[in-house]
Amino acid sequence: MSKRLVPSMAALQCFEAAARHLSFTRAAEELHLTQSAVSKQVAQLEEMLRHHLFLRIRRRLQLTPAGALYLAEVNKILTQVDMSSRYIMSYGEQTEVLKVATQPSFGVRWLIPHLKGFGKQYPNIHLDIRNEMEPFALLQATADVVFFFGQGTWPGATCIELFGEEVLPVCAPELLQGRTLKDASEVAELVLLQSTSRPEAWHEWFLEQGLHSANSYHGPRFDTFYMSLSAAQSGCGVALVPRYLVAQELAEGKLIVPWQYSMRSNGAHFLAFSEHAAEVPKVRALVDWIRGELAGQD
């Protein structure tokens, strides 16, 4: 393996400060160094990179095109180092980080509300939750626990089924302008809001009712159910979404069901973790917590 080209952090800091102030003197004052020390660090950096980063014009500094390009990259590095350092400072020595990946709408509407109280019961487990459209994070070892919708099979993982799902059409009350639909075919005359993750949903919904609509695949397309719900609530069209996601809006009258027909989804929601992590305390803690939340709903 070839030797990595890794400048010192001191050199990067000197370059960034000098580029920001366009002055070695002011950079030195900020970093509590001598002007010659800053100049030397930058000169060594230029030698390593084999590019001039500054033009010295009449005792003033000016970034070269290479310098401007490098500054953007260095800012990313220093920002990440700063964030990572503050990240570690926020934990006690006994704290463990549990990395959780979840699909966006599920995370916002179901997972987060069901995590209330987890931190109080497990104060030494810090949850780090991020969006993931597919459960690849588990395979790539970038997450300890993954929540996903599917068939419950994932190589090298233990998958626990949480609950099944049914979808139904919803729209803003004003979209119907006070009229009552006579059958499902009239739904097809409205704007159908499409979901990127479920491209066949409308087609299957009509088909289950013995209908074939030429508009099944037509309409604005959204990456997440959450975006689709926002569009429906704004009166942009009809969304076909899981019932559990819209329970609150239906109860509050912000959304209505234009045609009362729900369809069972071909899949379920699962919690998954690597097979070898089954007895890892922090993973077991979250699994037990989620199971307790589901038991409380029965």
matplotlib code that plots the C-alpha trace (Angstrom):
import matplotlib.pyplot as plt

x = [0.0, 1.4, 2.1, -0.8, -0.6, -1.6, -0.7, -0.5, -3.5, -1.4, -0.6, -4.3, -5.2, -2.5, -3.6, -7.3, -6.7, -4.3, -6.8, -9.6, -7.7, -5.5, -2.7, 0.0, 0.2, -3.5, -3.6, -0.6, -2.4, -5.5, -3.6, -1.2, 1.8, 4.6, 4.1, 7.1, 5.7, 2.5, 4.4, 6.6, 3.6, 2.0, 5.2, 5.6, 2.0, 2.6, 5.7, 3.8, 1.0, 3.3, 1.1, 1.2, -1.7, -1.1, 0.2, 2.3, 1.5, 2.9, 3.0, -0.6, -1.9, -4.2, -5.5, -4.5, -7.2, -5.6, -5.6, -9.3, -10.2, -8.1, -9.7, -13.1, -11.8, -9.9, -13.0, -14.9, -12.1, -11.8, -15.6, -15.8, -13.0, -14.7, -18.1, -16.5, -14.6, -17.8, -19.7, -17.3, -17.2, -21.0, -20.7, -19.7, -17.2, -20.0, -22.1, -22.6, -23.8, -26.5, -26.7, -30.2, -31.3, -35.0, -37.1, -38.0, -41.8, -41.7, -39.1, -41.1, -44.5, -44.0, -40.4, -39.7, -43.0, -42.4, -38.9, -40.3, -38.8, -36.1, -33.3, -34.6, -34.6, -31.2, -29.3, -26.0, -27.2, -27.1, -29.3, -27.9, -30.8, -30.6, -32.7, -32.1, -34.5, -33.2, -31.6, -28.2, -26.7, -26.8, -24.9, -22.4, -22.1, -22.9, -25.9, -26.5, -30.3, -32.4, -36.1, -37.4, -40.5, -40.3, -40.4, -38.3, -35.3, -31.9, -28.6, -26.8, -29.5, -32.1, -35.4, -38.3, -41.7, -43.3, -46.6, -48.3, -49.8, -52.8, -52.9, -55.9, -56.5, -56.5, -57.0, -57.8, -61.6, -61.6, -60.3, -63.7, -65.6, -68.3, -69.2, -69.3, -67.6, -69.9, -67.1, -63.4, -63.2, -63.9, -60.7, -58.8, -60.1, -58.3, -54.5, -52.9, -49.8, -47.2, -44.7, -41.2, -40.9, -44.3, -44.6, -47.2, -49.5, -52.2, -52.3, -52.8, -55.4, -57.6, -56.9, -58.1, -61.4, -61.7, -60.7, -58.0, -57.1, -54.9, -53.9, -52.5, -48.9, -49.5, -49.1, -46.4, -43.9, -42.5, -39.5, -41.3, -44.8, -44.3, -43.8, -46.8, -49.0, -47.9, -48.9, -52.3, -52.9, -52.1, -54.8, -52.4, -54.1, -54.9, -52.2, -52.3, -50.6, -50.4, -53.2, -50.9, -49.3, -52.5, -54.5, -53.9, -54.8, -58.0, -59.1, -58.5, -60.3, -57.3, -57.5, -60.5, -60.9, -62.5, -63.4, -63.5, -61.3, -58.1, -55.6, -53.3, -49.7, -47.5, -45.0, -44.6, -42.4, -39.4, -36.6, -33.3, -29.8, -26.8, -26.9, -23.8, -25.2, -28.2, -26.7, -25.1, -26.6, -27.4, -29.0, -31.0, -32.1, -33.7, -35.3, -36.8, -38.1, -39.8, -41.4, -42.7, -44.2, -45.9, -47.3, -48.7, -50.7, -52.4]
y = [0.0, 3.4, 5.9, 8.2, 11.9, 13.2, 16.7, 17.6, 19.1, 22.1, 22.7, 22.5, 24.9, 27.4, 27.3, 27.7, 30.7, 32.3, 31.8, 33.2, 36.3, 36.5, 37.3, 35.2, 37.8, 37.7, 33.9, 33.7, 36.0, 33.8, 30.6, 32.0, 31.3, 33.4, 34.7, 32.7, 29.5, 29.9, 30.8, 27.7, 25.4, 26.7, 26.4, 22.8, 22.1, 23.6, 21.5, 18.3, 19.2, 20.4, 23.4, 27.0, 27.8, 31.5, 34.3, 36.8, 40.2, 43.4, 41.8, 40.7, 37.1, 35.9, 32.4, 30.6, 28.5, 25.4, 27.1, 28.0, 24.4, 23.0, 25.5, 24.0, 20.5, 21.6, 23.3, 20.0, 18.2, 20.7, 20.9, 17.1, 16.9, 19.6, 17.8, 14.5, 16.0, 17.7, 14.4, 12.5, 15.3, 14.9, 11.4, 10.0, 7.2, 4.7, 5.8, 3.5, 4.7, 2.6, 3.3, 3.0, 3.2, 3.7, 4.6, 8.3, 8.2, 5.2, 6.9, 10.1, 8.7, 5.5, 4.9, 8.3, 8.5, 4.9, 5.8, 8.2, 7.1, 4.9, 7.4, 7.6, 3.8, 3.4, 6.6, 5.1, 4.3, 7.2, 6.7, 7.8, 7.7, 8.3, 7.8, 4.8, 3.9, 0.3, -1.9, -1.8, -0.1, -3.4, -5.2, -2.4, -2.4, 1.3, 0.6, -1.7, -2.0, -1.4, -0.9, -1.7, -2.8, -5.9, -9.7, -10.2, -11.9, -10.3, -12.2, -12.6, -10.8, -11.7, -10.1, -9.6, -8.8, -5.8, -5.5, -5.8, -2.9, -1.9, 1.1, 3.4, 6.5, 9.9, 13.5, 16.9, 17.5, 20.4, 18.2, 16.6, 19.9, 18.4, 15.6, 11.9, 9.4, 6.6, 4.1, 3.5, 4.5, 8.1, 8.1, 7.5, 10.8, 12.7, 13.4, 10.2, 10.9, 8.3, 6.7, 5.9, 3.0, 1.5, 2.2, -0.6, 0.5, 2.3, -0.3, -3.1, -1.1, -0.7, -4.3, -5.7, -4.0, -5.4, -2.1, -1.2, 2.5, 4.0, 6.6, 4.1, 5.2, 8.9, 11.7, 13.5, 11.1, 11.4, 9.7, 9.3, 8.7, 11.8, 14.0, 12.4, 13.1, 16.7, 17.0, 15.3, 17.6, 20.6, 19.5, 18.3, 15.0, 11.6, 9.6, 5.9, 5.4, 3.1, 3.6, 3.9, 7.0, 8.9, 8.0, 11.4, 13.4, 11.4, 11.8, 15.6, 15.9, 17.2, 14.3, 12.1, 8.8, 9.5, 5.8, 3.3, 0.5, -0.6, -3.0, -5.3, -4.6, -7.4, -7.2, -6.1, -3.8, -5.5, -4.8, -6.4, -6.8, -8.8, -12.4, -12.1, -9.0, -10.9, -10.7, -7.3, -5.4, -2.2, -4.1, -6.3, -3.2, -1.6, -4.9, -5.5, -1.9, -2.1, -5.5, -3.9, -1.0, -3.4, -5.4, -2.2, -1.7, -5.1]
z = [0.0, -1.0, 1.8, 2.6, 1.9, 5.3, 6.2, 9.9, 11.6, 12.5, 8.8, 7.9, 10.6, 9.6, 6.0, 6.8, 9.1, 6.6, 3.8, 5.9, 6.9, 3.8, 6.2, 8.0, 10.7, 11.6, 11.4, 13.8, 16.2, 16.1, 16.6, 19.2, 17.0, 15.4, 11.9, 10.7, 12.2, 10.2, 7.1, 7.5, 8.0, 4.8, 2.8, 3.9, 2.9, -0.5, -0.9, 0.0, -2.4, -5.2, -5.7, -4.7, -2.4, -2.2, -4.4, -2.5, -4.1, -2.5, 0.9, 0.6, 0.2, -2.5, -2.9, -6.1, -7.9, -6.3, -2.9, -3.2, -4.2, -1.3, 1.2, 0.5, 1.3, 4.4, 5.8, 5.5, 7.3, 10.1, 10.5, 10.8, 13.3, 15.4, 15.2, 16.1, 19.1, 20.4, 19.8, 22.1, 24.7, 25.2, 26.5, 29.9, 30.1, 30.6, 27.6, 24.7, 21.3, 19.6, 15.9, 14.6, 10.9, 10.0, 7.0, 7.2, 7.6, 9.9, 12.1, 12.4, 12.8, 14.7, 16.1, 17.7, 19.6, 20.9, 22.1, 24.8, 28.1, 26.7, 27.6, 31.2, 31.6, 29.8, 30.6, 29.4, 25.9, 23.5, 20.4, 17.1, 14.7, 10.9, 7.9, 5.6, 2.8, 2.6, 5.4, 3.7, 6.8, 8.7, 6.0, 5.9, 9.7, 9.9, 12.1, 15.1, 14.6, 11.5, 11.1, 7.7, 5.7, 3.6, 3.8, 6.9, 5.3, 5.4, 5.1, 8.4, 10.3, 12.9, 11.8, 14.3, 12.9, 14.5, 12.7, 9.4, 7.4, 5.3, 3.0, 2.2, 0.1, 1.9, 0.8, 2.0, 2.6, 0.1, -2.7, -3.1, -2.8, -0.7, -3.1, -2.2, -4.5, -5.9, -6.5, -6.7, -10.4, -9.4, -7.3, -10.5, -11.9, -9.1, -9.0, -7.7, -5.5, -6.2, -3.8, -5.1, -2.7, -3.7, -7.4, -7.9, -5.0, -6.9, -9.6, -7.0, -5.1, -8.2, -9.3, -6.0, -6.7, -10.2, -11.8, -14.3, -14.4, -17.0, -14.4, -11.9, -12.5, -13.2, -10.8, -8.8, -7.2, -3.7, -2.0, 1.3, 2.6, 4.8, 1.8, 0.1, 3.2, 3.2, -0.5, 0.2, 3.2, 1.0, -1.5, -4.2, -4.7, -3.1, -1.3, -0.8, 2.6, 5.6, 8.1, 11.1, 9.5, 9.2, 12.3, 13.9, 10.7, 10.2, 13.8, 13.5, 10.2, 8.4, 6.0, 4.9, 3.2, -0.2, -0.8, 2.0, 0.8, 2.5, 1.1, 3.0, 2.1, 0.9, 3.7, 7.3, 9.5, 11.0, 13.5, 12.5, 14.0, 13.1, 14.3, 16.3, 18.1, 19.7, 23.2, 23.0, 26.0, 24.1, 21.2, 23.6, 25.5, 22.4, 21.3, 24.7, 24.8, 21.4, 22.3, 25.4, 23.5, 21.1, 24.0, 25.5, 22.3, 22.5]

ax = plt.figure().add_subplot(projection="3d")
ax.plot(x, y, z, "-o")
ax.set_aspect("equal")
plt.show()
